[in-house]
Protein backbone atom coordinates (compact mmCIF):
# COMPACT_ATOMS: atom_id res chain seq x y z
CA UNK A 1 0.00 0.00 0.00
CA UNK A 2 1.30 3.44 -0.90
CA UNK A 3 2.26 5.58 2.13
CA UNK A 4 -0.21 8.30 1.15
CA UNK A 5 -3.03 5.78 0.82
CA UNK A 6 -2.11 4.22 4.15
CA UNK A 7 -2.12 7.59 5.87
CA UNK A 8 -5.47 8.47 4.32
CA UNK A 9 -6.95 5.20 5.58
CA UNK A 10 -5.59 5.78 9.07
CA UNK A 11 -7.00 9.29 9.19
CA UNK A 12 -10.42 8.08 8.07
CA UNK A 13 -10.33 5.28 10.64
CA UNK A 14 -9.40 7.76 13.39
CA UNK A 15 -12.41 9.88 12.44
CA UNK A 16 -14.72 6.87 12.54
CA UNK A 17 -13.43 5.77 15.95
CA UNK A 18 -13.98 9.29 17.27
CA UNK A 19 -17.52 9.45 15.87
CA UNK A 20 -18.51 6.05 17.27
CA UNK A 21 -17.08 7.02 20.65
CA UNK A 22 -15.51 5.00 23.43
CA UNK A 23 -18.81 3.49 24.58
CA UNK A 24 -19.39 1.95 21.14
CA UNK A 25 -16.01 0.24 20.81
CA UNK A 26 -16.05 -3.17 22.47
CA UNK A 27 -12.44 -4.31 22.09
CA UNK A 28 -9.21 -2.36 21.62
CA UNK A 29 -8.52 -1.48 18.00
CA UNK A 30 -4.98 -1.83 16.63
CA UNK A 31 -3.57 -0.95 13.25
CA UNK A 32 -1.38 -3.17 11.08
CA UNK A 33 1.74 -2.00 12.89
CA UNK A 34 0.37 -2.96 16.29
CA UNK A 35 -0.36 0.59 17.36
CA UNK A 36 -3.39 0.92 19.62
CA UNK A 37 -5.90 3.29 18.07
CA UNK A 38 -8.73 2.98 20.60
CA UNK A 39 -9.60 1.22 23.83
CA UNK A 40 -12.58 -1.07 24.39
CA UNK A 41 -15.32 -1.26 27.00
CA UNK A 42 -15.51 -5.08 26.95
CA UNK A 43 -14.41 -6.90 30.09
CA UNK A 44 -10.72 -7.80 29.60
CA UNK A 45 -11.06 -10.66 32.10
CA UNK A 46 -13.71 -12.64 30.22
CA UNK A 47 -11.26 -15.27 29.00
CA UNK A 48 -12.17 -15.18 25.33
CA UNK A 49 -8.61 -14.98 24.07
CA UNK A 50 -7.81 -18.30 25.73
CA UNK A 51 -11.01 -20.07 24.73
CA UNK A 52 -11.03 -19.75 20.95
CA UNK A 53 -8.77 -22.57 19.75
CA UNK A 54 -7.79 -22.65 16.10
CA UNK A 55 -9.39 -26.05 15.63
CA UNK A 56 -12.76 -24.40 16.20
CA UNK A 57 -12.40 -22.33 13.02
CA UNK A 58 -10.10 -24.28 10.71
CA UNK A 59 -11.59 -24.74 7.25
CA UNK A 60 -15.01 -23.35 8.22
CA UNK A 61 -17.26 -20.64 6.86
CA UNK A 62 -18.00 -18.32 9.79
CA UNK A 63 -20.42 -15.47 10.41
CA UNK A 64 -19.70 -12.99 13.21
CA UNK A 65 -22.93 -11.17 14.10
CA UNK A 66 -22.45 -7.87 15.87
CA UNK A 67 -18.79 -7.87 14.87
CA UNK A 68 -18.09 -4.29 15.99
CA UNK A 69 -14.58 -3.45 14.75
CA UNK A 70 -13.85 -7.04 13.81
CA UNK A 71 -11.66 -8.27 16.67
CA UNK A 72 -13.06 -11.79 16.53
CA UNK A 73 -13.79 -11.69 12.81
CA UNK A 74 -10.09 -11.21 12.12
CA UNK A 75 -9.18 -13.70 14.87
CA UNK A 76 -11.30 -16.42 13.22
CA UNK A 77 -9.65 -15.71 9.87
CA UNK A 78 -6.20 -15.83 11.44
CA UNK A 79 -7.01 -19.11 13.17
CA UNK A 80 -7.75 -20.89 9.89
CA UNK A 81 -11.34 -20.12 8.88
CA UNK A 82 -11.99 -20.56 5.18
CA UNK A 83 -14.10 -17.41 5.00
CA UNK A 84 -15.51 -15.04 7.64
CA UNK A 85 -18.35 -12.54 7.30
CA UNK A 86 -18.56 -9.81 9.93
CA UNK A 87 -21.96 -8.13 10.31
CA UNK A 88 -22.81 -4.93 12.17
CA UNK A 89 -25.73 -2.55 11.82
CA UNK A 90 -23.55 0.58 12.01
CA UNK A 91 -22.23 1.52 8.57
CA UNK A 92 -19.45 3.61 10.10
CA UNK A 93 -18.16 0.59 11.99
CA UNK A 94 -18.29 -1.58 8.87
CA UNK A 95 -16.33 1.06 6.97
CA UNK A 96 -13.76 0.96 9.77
CA UNK A 97 -13.57 -2.83 9.45
CA UNK A 98 -13.02 -2.53 5.70
CA UNK A 99 -10.15 -0.12 6.30
CA UNK A 100 -8.61 -2.52 8.80
CA UNK A 101 -8.99 -5.34 6.29
CA UNK A 102 -7.03 -3.37 3.71
CA UNK A 103 -4.36 -2.44 6.26
CA UNK A 104 -4.02 -6.03 7.46
CA UNK A 105 -4.13 -7.36 3.89
CA UNK A 106 -6.54 -10.13 4.85
CA UNK A 107 -8.30 -11.85 1.97
CA UNK A 108 -10.66 -14.32 3.65
CA UNK A 109 -12.77 -11.70 5.46
CA UNK A 110 -15.76 -9.66 4.29
CA UNK A 111 -17.97 -7.19 6.11
CA UNK A 112 -21.65 -6.31 5.77
CA UNK A 113 -23.69 -3.44 7.21
CA UNK A 114 -27.08 -4.94 8.01
CA UNK A 115 -29.74 -5.47 10.64
CA UNK A 116 -29.34 -9.08 11.71
CA UNK A 117 -33.03 -9.70 11.05
CA UNK A 118 -32.36 -9.26 7.33
CA UNK A 119 -29.92 -12.20 7.28
CA UNK A 120 -32.42 -15.04 7.63
CA UNK A 121 -32.51 -15.92 3.94
CA UNK A 122 -28.75 -16.46 3.60
CA UNK A 123 -27.30 -19.96 3.18
CA UNK A 124 -26.06 -21.28 6.53
CA UNK A 125 -22.48 -20.99 7.71
CA UNK A 126 -20.58 -23.75 9.48
CA UNK A 127 -20.22 -21.60 12.61
CA UNK A 128 -22.17 -18.58 13.82
CA UNK A 129 -20.76 -16.24 16.47
CA UNK A 130 -22.34 -13.67 18.78
CA UNK A 131 -19.48 -12.28 20.84
CA UNK A 132 -19.98 -9.20 23.05
CA UNK A 133 -23.52 -8.94 21.68
CA UNK A 134 -26.12 -10.44 24.02
CA UNK A 135 -26.38 -8.38 27.19
CA UNK A 136 -28.86 -6.54 29.35
CA UNK A 137 -30.01 -4.19 26.58
CA UNK A 138 -30.84 -7.09 24.24
CA UNK A 139 -32.65 -8.88 27.08
CA UNK A 140 -34.52 -5.78 28.32
CA UNK A 141 -35.74 -4.85 24.84
CA UNK A 142 -37.14 -8.30 24.11
CA UNK A 143 -34.77 -8.59 21.14
CA UNK A 144 -33.18 -11.80 22.46
CA UNK A 145 -35.55 -14.32 20.78
CA UNK A 146 -35.02 -12.71 17.36
CA UNK A 147 -31.24 -12.84 17.85
CA UNK A 148 -31.36 -16.53 18.70
CA UNK A 149 -33.68 -17.34 15.80
CA UNK A 150 -31.31 -15.67 13.33
CA UNK A 151 -28.07 -17.23 14.55
CA UNK A 152 -29.65 -20.68 14.64
CA UNK A 153 -30.90 -20.27 11.07
CA UNK A 154 -27.44 -19.17 9.95
CA UNK A 155 -25.44 -21.88 11.74
CA UNK A 156 -25.17 -25.31 10.20
CA UNK A 157 -22.92 -27.02 12.74
CA UNK A 158 -21.91 -24.77 15.64
CA UNK A 159 -22.85 -21.56 17.47
CA UNK A 160 -20.53 -19.57 19.71
CA UNK A 161 -21.71 -17.03 22.30
CA UNK A 162 -20.14 -14.93 25.01
CA UNK A 163 -22.70 -14.31 27.74
CA UNK A 164 -23.01 -13.48 31.39
CA UNK A 165 -24.94 -16.48 32.79
CA UNK A 166 -27.01 -14.60 35.40
CA UNK A 167 -28.22 -11.01 35.77
CA UNK A 168 -29.57 -9.30 38.88
CA UNK A 169 -33.05 -8.05 38.07
CA UNK A 170 -32.88 -5.15 40.53
CA UNK A 171 -29.48 -4.02 39.28
CA UNK A 172 -29.81 -4.52 35.53
CA UNK A 173 -33.52 -4.25 34.61
CA UNK A 174 -35.37 -1.10 35.55
CA UNK A 175 -38.71 -2.58 34.53
CA UNK A 176 -38.38 -5.24 37.20
CA UNK A 177 -39.47 -8.86 37.20
CA UNK A 178 -42.97 -8.10 35.95
CA UNK A 179 -41.62 -6.62 32.71
CA UNK A 180 -39.31 -9.58 32.12
CA UNK A 181 -42.17 -12.02 32.65
CA UNK A 182 -44.01 -10.31 29.80
CA UNK A 183 -41.12 -11.30 27.53
CA UNK A 184 -39.71 -14.56 28.89
CA UNK A 185 -40.87 -17.83 30.43
CA UNK A 186 -40.97 -18.06 34.26
CA UNK A 187 -38.34 -20.82 34.29
CA UNK A 188 -35.63 -18.29 33.40
CA UNK A 189 -37.02 -15.33 35.39
CA UNK A 190 -36.44 -15.96 39.07
CA UNK A 191 -37.59 -13.80 41.99
CA UNK A 192 -34.35 -11.81 41.86
CA UNK A 193 -32.37 -13.01 38.83
CA UNK A 194 -32.64 -13.52 35.09
CA UNK A 195 -30.95 -16.78 34.07
CA UNK A 196 -29.59 -16.06 30.60
CA UNK A 197 -27.52 -19.22 30.24
CA UNK A 198 -30.50 -21.34 31.28
CA UNK A 199 -32.59 -19.50 28.70
CA UNK A 200 -30.11 -20.37 25.94
CA UNK A 201 -29.84 -23.98 27.02
CA UNK A 202 -33.62 -24.40 27.22
CA UNK A 203 -34.09 -22.69 23.87
CA UNK A 204 -31.70 -25.01 22.03
CA UNK A 205 -31.59 -28.21 24.09
CA UNK A 206 -33.61 -30.40 21.69
CA UNK A 207 -31.42 -29.55 18.71
CA UNK A 208 -28.05 -28.52 20.15
CA UNK A 209 -25.58 -29.75 22.76
CA UNK A 210 -24.21 -26.96 25.00
CA UNK A 211 -20.64 -26.80 26.28
CA UNK A 212 -18.92 -24.10 28.35
CA UNK A 213 -15.44 -23.60 26.89
CA UNK A 214 -14.23 -20.91 29.28
CA UNK A 215 -14.58 -20.26 32.96
CA UNK A 216 -13.50 -16.65 33.30
CA UNK A 217 -13.48 -14.87 36.61
CA UNK A 218 -13.89 -16.09 40.16
CA UNK A 219 -17.69 -15.92 40.08
CA UNK A 220 -18.97 -18.02 37.17
CA UNK A 221 -22.43 -16.46 37.09
CA UNK A 222 -21.23 -12.86 37.26
CA UNK A 223 -18.43 -13.22 34.67
CA UNK A 224 -18.82 -13.45 30.92
CA UNK A 225 -18.47 -17.04 29.69
CA UNK A 226 -17.78 -18.50 26.27
CA UNK A 227 -20.43 -21.02 25.28
CA UNK A 228 -20.33 -23.42 22.35
CA UNK A 229 -23.42 -25.13 20.94
CA UNK A 230 -22.98 -28.09 18.59
CA UNK A 231 -25.88 -29.35 16.52
CA UNK A 232 -27.14 -32.77 17.54
CA UNK A 233 -26.98 -35.42 14.83
VOPAGU-2260 file (C-alpha; in pm, 1 decimal, decimal comma):
REM VOPAGU-2260
SITE   aa  ch    i         X         Y         Z
SITE  UNK   A    0       0,0       0,0       0,0
SITE  UNK   A    1     129,6     343,6     -89,7
SITE  UNK   A    2     226,3     557,6     213,5
SITE  UNK   A    3     -20,9     829,7     114,6
SITE  UNK   A    4    -303,1     577,7      82,4
SITE  UNK   A    5    -211,2     421,6     415,2
SITE  UNK   A    6    -211,9     759,3     587,4
SITE  UNK   A    7    -547,4     847,0     432,2
SITE  UNK   A    8    -695,2     520,5     558,4
SITE  UNK   A    9    -559,2     577,8     907,4
SITE  UNK   A   10    -699,8     928,9     919,2
SITE  UNK   A   11   -1042,0     807,6     807,4
SITE  UNK   A   12   -1032,9     527,9    1064,0
SITE  UNK   A   13    -939,8     775,6    1339,1
SITE  UNK   A   14   -1241,0     987,7    1243,5
SITE  UNK   A   15   -1472,1     686,6    1254,2
SITE  UNK   A   16   -1343,5     576,9    1594,8
SITE  UNK   A   17   -1398,1     928,9    1727,5
SITE  UNK   A   18   -1752,4     945,3    1587,4
SITE  UNK   A   19   -1850,9     604,9    1726,6
SITE  UNK   A   20   -1707,7     701,8    2065,3
SITE  UNK   A   21   -1550,8     500,4    2342,6
SITE  UNK   A   22   -1880,8     348,6    2458,2
SITE  UNK   A   23   -1939,1     194,8    2114,3
SITE  UNK   A   24   -1600,9      23,5    2081,0
SITE  UNK   A   25   -1604,8    -317,3    2247,2
SITE  UNK   A   26   -1244,1    -431,5    2209,0
SITE  UNK   A   27    -920,5    -235,8    2162,4
SITE  UNK   A   28    -851,7    -147,7    1799,7
SITE  UNK   A   29    -498,1    -183,4    1663,4
SITE  UNK   A   30    -357,5     -95,2    1325,2
SITE  UNK   A   31    -138,4    -317,1    1107,6
SITE  UNK   A   32     173,6    -200,4    1289,4
SITE  UNK   A   33      36,7    -296,5    1629,3
SITE  UNK   A   34     -35,8      58,9    1735,9
SITE  UNK   A   35    -338,7      92,3    1962,2
SITE  UNK   A   36    -590,1     329,0    1807,3
SITE  UNK   A   37    -873,5     297,5    2059,9
SITE  UNK   A   38    -960,3     121,7    2383,1
SITE  UNK   A   39   -1257,6    -106,7    2439,0
SITE  UNK   A   40   -1532,1    -126,0    2699,7
SITE  UNK   A   41   -1551,2    -508,3    2694,5
SITE  UNK   A   42   -1441,2    -690,4    3008,9
SITE  UNK   A   43   -1072,1    -780,3    2959,9
SITE  UNK   A   44   -1106,4   -1066,2    3210,0
SITE  UNK   A   45   -1370,7   -1263,5    3022,4
SITE  UNK   A   46   -1125,7   -1527,1    2899,9
SITE  UNK   A   47   -1217,3   -1518,5    2532,8
SITE  UNK   A   48    -861,2   -1498,0    2406,9
SITE  UNK   A   49    -781,0   -1830,5    2573,1
SITE  UNK   A   50   -1100,9   -2007,1    2473,2
SITE  UNK   A   51   -1102,9   -1975,1    2095,1
SITE  UNK   A   52    -876,8   -2257,3    1975,0
SITE  UNK   A   53    -778,6   -2264,7    1609,8
SITE  UNK   A   54    -939,2   -2605,5    1563,2
SITE  UNK   A   55   -1275,5   -2439,8    1619,5
SITE  UNK   A   56   -1239,7   -2232,7    1302,1
SITE  UNK   A   57   -1009,8   -2427,9    1071,5
SITE  UNK   A   58   -1159,2   -2474,4     724,9
SITE  UNK   A   59   -1501,1   -2335,5     821,9
SITE  UNK   A   60   -1726,0   -2064,2     686,3
SITE  UNK   A   61   -1799,5   -1832,5     979,5
SITE  UNK   A   62   -2041,5   -1546,9    1040,6
SITE  UNK   A   63   -1970,2   -1298,7    1320,8
SITE  UNK   A   64   -2293,2   -1117,0    1409,9
SITE  UNK   A   65   -2244,6    -786,6    1587,5
SITE  UNK   A   66   -1879,0    -787,3    1486,7
SITE  UNK   A   67   -1809,3    -429,4    1599,3
SITE  UNK   A   68   -1458,1    -344,6    1475,3
SITE  UNK   A   69   -1384,6    -704,0    1380,9
SITE  UNK   A   70   -1166,2    -826,7    1666,7
SITE  UNK   A   71   -1305,8   -1179,1    1653,2
SITE  UNK   A   72   -1378,8   -1169,4    1280,7
SITE  UNK   A   73   -1008,8   -1120,8    1212,3
SITE  UNK   A   74    -918,5   -1369,7    1487,1
SITE  UNK   A   75   -1129,6   -1642,1    1322,4
SITE  UNK   A   76    -965,0   -1571,1     987,1
SITE  UNK   A   77    -619,6   -1582,6    1143,7
SITE  UNK   A   78    -701,4   -1911,0    1317,3
SITE  UNK   A   79    -775,2   -2088,5     989,2
SITE  UNK   A   80   -1133,9   -2012,1     887,8
SITE  UNK   A   81   -1198,6   -2056,3     517,5
SITE  UNK   A   82   -1410,4   -1740,6     499,8
SITE  UNK   A   83   -1550,7   -1504,0     763,5
SITE  UNK   A   84   -1834,8   -1254,0     729,8
SITE  UNK   A   85   -1856,1    -981,0     992,7
SITE  UNK   A   86   -2195,7    -813,2    1031,4
SITE  UNK   A   87   -2280,8    -493,2    1216,7
SITE  UNK   A   88   -2573,5    -255,1    1182,3
SITE  UNK   A   89   -2355,2      58,2    1201,3
SITE  UNK   A   90   -2223,4     151,8     856,8
SITE  UNK   A   91   -1945,1     361,2    1010,0
SITE  UNK   A   92   -1816,4      59,1    1199,3
SITE  UNK   A   93   -1829,5    -157,6     887,4
SITE  UNK   A   94   -1632,6     105,5     696,7
SITE  UNK   A   95   -1376,5      95,6     977,1
SITE  UNK   A   96   -1357,3    -283,2     944,5
SITE  UNK   A   97   -1302,4    -253,1     570,3
SITE  UNK   A   98   -1015,2     -11,6     629,9
SITE  UNK   A   99    -861,3    -252,4     880,1
SITE  UNK   A  100    -898,5    -534,4     629,1
SITE  UNK   A  101    -702,8    -336,9     371,4
SITE  UNK   A  102    -435,8    -244,0     625,6
SITE  UNK   A  103    -402,4    -603,5     746,2
SITE  UNK   A  104    -412,9    -735,6     389,2
SITE  UNK   A  105    -654,0   -1012,6     485,3
SITE  UNK   A  106    -829,8   -1185,3     197,4
SITE  UNK   A  107   -1066,1   -1431,9     365,0
SITE  UNK   A  108   -1277,3   -1170,1     545,7
SITE  UNK   A  109   -1576,0    -966,1     428,5
SITE  UNK   A  110   -1797,3    -719,4     611,0
SITE  UNK   A  111   -2164,8    -630,9     576,8
SITE  UNK   A  112   -2368,7    -343,6     721,2
SITE  UNK   A  113   -2708,2    -494,4     800,8
SITE  UNK   A  114   -2974,3    -546,7    1064,1
SITE  UNK   A  115   -2933,8    -907,8    1171,0
SITE  UNK   A  116   -3302,8    -970,2    1105,4
SITE  UNK   A  117   -3235,5    -925,5     733,3
SITE  UNK   A  118   -2992,5   -1219,7     728,3
SITE  UNK   A  119   -3242,0   -1504,2     762,7
SITE  UNK   A  120   -3251,4   -1591,7     393,6
SITE  UNK   A  121   -2875,3   -1645,9     360,4
SITE  UNK   A  122   -2729,7   -1995,6     317,5
SITE  UNK   A  123   -2606,3   -2128,4     652,6
SITE  UNK   A  124   -2248,3   -2098,9     770,6
SITE  UNK   A  125   -2057,5   -2374,6     948,3
SITE  UNK   A  126   -2022,5   -2160,3    1260,9
SITE  UNK   A  127   -2216,7   -1857,7    1381,5
SITE  UNK   A  128   -2076,0   -1623,7    1647,1
SITE  UNK   A  129   -2234,4   -1367,3    1877,9
SITE  UNK   A  130   -1948,3   -1227,5    2083,8
SITE  UNK   A  131   -1998,4    -919,6    2304,5
SITE  UNK   A  132   -2352,1    -894,0    2168,1
SITE  UNK   A  133   -2611,6   -1044,2    2402,2
SITE  UNK   A  134   -2637,6    -838,4    2719,1
SITE  UNK   A  135   -2885,6    -654,4    2934,8
SITE  UNK   A  136   -3001,4    -419,4    2657,5
SITE  UNK   A  137   -3084,3    -709,3    2424,4
SITE  UNK   A  138   -3265,0    -887,5    2708,1
SITE  UNK   A  139   -3452,3    -577,9    2831,9
SITE  UNK   A  140   -3574,1    -484,7    2483,8
SITE  UNK   A  141   -3714,3    -829,6    2411,1
SITE  UNK   A  142   -3476,6    -859,4    2113,7
SITE  UNK   A  143   -3317,7   -1179,9    2245,5
SITE  UNK   A  144   -3555,4   -1432,0    2078,1
SITE  UNK   A  145   -3501,8   -1271,5    1736,1
SITE  UNK   A  146   -3124,4   -1283,7    1785,0
SITE  UNK   A  147   -3135,5   -1652,5    1870,4
SITE  UNK   A  148   -3367,6   -1733,6    1580,0
SITE  UNK   A  149   -3131,0   -1566,9    1333,5
SITE  UNK   A  150   -2807,5   -1723,1    1455,0
SITE  UNK   A  151   -2965,1   -2067,6    1464,0
SITE  UNK   A  152   -3090,2   -2027,3    1107,4
SITE  UNK   A  153   -2744,1   -1917,0     994,8
SITE  UNK   A  154   -2544,2   -2188,3    1174,5
SITE  UNK   A  155   -2517,2   -2531,3    1020,3
SITE  UNK   A  156   -2291,8   -2702,2    1274,1
SITE  UNK   A  157   -2190,7   -2477,1    1564,2
SITE  UNK   A  158   -2285,5   -2155,5    1747,0
SITE  UNK   A  159   -2052,8   -1957,0    1970,9
SITE  UNK   A  160   -2170,5   -1703,5    2229,5
SITE  UNK   A  161   -2013,5   -1492,9    2500,9
SITE  UNK   A  162   -2269,7   -1431,1    2773,7
SITE  UNK   A  163   -2300,8   -1348,1    3138,9
SITE  UNK   A  164   -2494,1   -1648,0    3278,9
SITE  UNK   A  165   -2701,1   -1460,2    3540,1
SITE  UNK   A  166   -2822,4   -1101,2    3577,4
SITE  UNK   A  167   -2957,0    -930,0    3887,6
SITE  UNK   A  168   -3305,1    -804,6    3806,6
SITE  UNK   A  169   -3288,4    -514,8    4053,4
SITE  UNK   A  170   -2948,4    -401,7    3928,1
SITE  UNK   A  171   -2980,8    -452,0    3553,0
SITE  UNK   A  172   -3351,7    -424,7    3461,5
SITE  UNK   A  173   -3536,8    -109,8    3555,0
SITE  UNK   A  174   -3870,6    -258,3    3452,7
SITE  UNK   A  175   -3837,8    -523,8    3720,1
SITE  UNK   A  176   -3946,6    -886,2    3719,6
SITE  UNK   A  177   -4296,8    -810,1    3594,7
SITE  UNK   A  178   -4161,8    -662,0    3270,7
SITE  UNK   A  179   -3930,8    -958,1    3212,0
SITE  UNK   A  180   -4217,1   -1202,3    3264,9
SITE  UNK   A  181   -4401,2   -1030,8    2979,8
SITE  UNK   A  182   -4112,2   -1129,5    2752,5
SITE  UNK   A  183   -3971,5   -1456,2    2888,6
SITE  UNK   A  184   -4086,6   -1782,6    3043,5
SITE  UNK   A  185   -4096,8   -1805,9    3425,8
SITE  UNK   A  186   -3834,4   -2082,4    3428,8
SITE  UNK   A  187   -3563,3   -1829,1    3340,5
SITE  UNK   A  188   -3701,8   -1532,8    3539,1
SITE  UNK   A  189   -3643,5   -1595,9    3906,9
SITE  UNK   A  190   -3758,5   -1380,2    4198,6
SITE  UNK   A  191   -3435,0   -1180,7    4185,7
SITE  UNK   A  192   -3236,8   -1301,0    3882,9
SITE  UNK   A  193   -3263,9   -1352,1    3509,0
SITE  UNK   A  194   -3094,8   -1677,7    3407,1
SITE  UNK   A  195   -2959,4   -1606,3    3060,0
SITE  UNK   A  196   -2751,7   -1921,6    3024,5
SITE  UNK   A  197   -3050,4   -2133,8    3127,6
SITE  UNK   A  198   -3258,5   -1949,8    2869,5
SITE  UNK   A  199   -3011,3   -2036,7    2594,3
SITE  UNK   A  200   -2983,8   -2398,5    2702,2
SITE  UNK   A  201   -3362,1   -2440,2    2722,4
SITE  UNK   A  202   -3408,8   -2269,0    2386,8
SITE  UNK   A  203   -3170,4   -2500,6    2202,7
SITE  UNK   A  204   -3159,3   -2821,0    2408,7
SITE  UNK   A  205   -3360,8   -3039,9    2169,1
SITE  UNK   A  206   -3142,0   -2955,1    1870,5
SITE  UNK   A  207   -2804,9   -2851,8    2014,7
SITE  UNK   A  208   -2557,9   -2974,5    2275,8
SITE  UNK   A  209   -2421,0   -2696,0    2499,8
SITE  UNK   A  210   -2064,4   -2680,1    2628,4
SITE  UNK   A  211   -1892,5   -2410,3    2834,6
SITE  UNK   A  212   -1543,8   -2360,1    2688,9
SITE  UNK   A  213   -1423,0   -2090,7    2927,9
SITE  UNK   A  214   -1458,1   -2025,8    3296,2
SITE  UNK   A  215   -1350,1   -1664,7    3330,5
SITE  UNK   A  216   -1348,2   -1487,5    3660,5
SITE  UNK   A  217   -1389,0   -1609,4    4015,9
SITE  UNK   A  218   -1768,7   -1591,8    4007,6
SITE  UNK   A  219   -1897,4   -1802,1    3717,3
SITE  UNK   A  220   -2242,7   -1645,9    3709,3
SITE  UNK   A  221   -2123,3   -1285,6    3725,9
SITE  UNK   A  222   -1843,4   -1322,1    3467,1
SITE  UNK   A  223   -1881,6   -1345,2    3092,3
SITE  UNK   A  224   -1846,6   -1703,7    2969,4
SITE  UNK   A  225   -1778,5   -1849,8    2626,6
SITE  UNK   A  226   -2043,2   -2102,1    2527,7
SITE  UNK   A  227   -2033,3   -2342,4    2234,6
SITE  UNK   A  228   -2342,0   -2513,1    2094,4
SITE  UNK   A  229   -2298,1   -2809,1    1859,3
SITE  UNK   A  230   -2587,6   -2934,7    1652,4
SITE  UNK   A  231   -2714,2   -3277,1    1754,0
SITE  UNK   A  232   -2697,8   -3542,2    1482,9
